[in-house]
Amino acid sequence: MAKSKTAAILKDNLWTNNPIFIQILGICSTLAVTNNLVNTLIMTVGVSLTTAFSSFTLAGIQKLIPRKVRMIVQVVVISFYVILIDIILRAYFPDASKQLGPYVGLIITNCIIMGRAEAFAQANPPGLSFWDGLTSGLGYMAVLLAIAFVRELLGFGSLFGIKVLPESFVPWTIMIMAPSAFFLVAMVMWWAKSVQAGKAQPKASSKPQEAKK
Amino acid sequence: MKKDSIAYVVVFTFVICAVFVGVLAIANESTKAAASANKEFALQSAVLGAFGISYTDKADASSKYKSSVNETVSAGGRAWKARLDNQDYSAVEAAGPGLWGTITVILAASPDGERVRGIRLVSQNETPGLGGRIEETWFLGQYEGEKSAAGKIAMKAGAESSGKADPDKENSRVEGISGATRTSQAFGDLVESALAKIKAMGGK
């Protein structure tokens, strides 16, 4: 029972209910950080850990939280973890901290974290909430890394900062700028929804129907 | 006490805030030393980098900083002097507005401000991947050994920029970053103000 539930949560958060292309959460950071794989990786690890630990903590104290102030408590717990990550980065990973700069603080505003706190951690035990938060973060990470892969490759001709395309390659400046992330996110959504719609109705025509939620 | 009573809500909120803020305060206090050591190292490595003094690690940087660089004070903030290859060089810390926030650099040049020795970034908040590329070595490296025309180094930004480093050290011009015109221009102005500062310090 427990095992099938964890597997179901994993599949849900990575695919059927992915935070980016189904729930459309955390889009701001998708636009901001994905022009570079290294930043994307650090940022998404930060979001995953924050979501996991804040869901865990909130689930642990869910019985004590009065409904009136539950959102305030969620914000306190989420910002607690983000500031903790910032302090740790500053002390032990100064390079990463310098690279990320303002983005660490922006983890707080990521809608996925509060979304999971509201939708899952309120009504589930801490262990399962931790898993739910972590897998939500992984779903976010998977999509962002895919987008960053395309953007860094075409925008800089490199992957993780290592040049892979020849010197003669002309970088697509648009790929470094935020608008390109709009196009790529839209393409990912289109692809994911077409595949999911195709699975739901095997006889679906080549024109995918808009899947209304 | 009932969970929805005002007293409970007040006490609960107070306790939650006290606990979480308390833990953060402890974490901040206990990592303060490491964080300030990192900051110190970042500054020292920027000064050494601007002077073109190489170092292997943190301890080496610290000892080289102590042995070959003299910290002085100029009118506008911190300044350093060093004698390298039988020539005197001065360095200043200069800060100016970028596109989003303040850019702080350390620039080393000959005392008359006519020849740049090198430049390093201390902090910037420009757009990652665009203006943030002012941290890249090809960009900063253009300034190394660049001659200034009466304290001016032209920044080729915007449409005329090719986005590739300008190898000519005598033409008093550098290439800006394509896609980051405003940051490039701001950086060019900042370099000129730093050169003016060095000139104002003179040979003293």
Interface residues (C-beta under 8 A of the other chain):
Chain A: A32 V33 N35 N36 N39 L64 I65 P66 R67 K68 V69 I72 V73 V76 V77 F80 I83 L84 I87 I88 R90 A91 Y92 P94 K98 Q99 G101 P102 Y103 G155 F156 P171 T173 I176 M177
Chain B: K3 D4 Y8 V9 F12 T13 I16 C17 F20 V23 L24 A27 N28 T31 A34 A35 N38 F41 A42 S123 N125 P128 G129 L130 G163 S178 G179
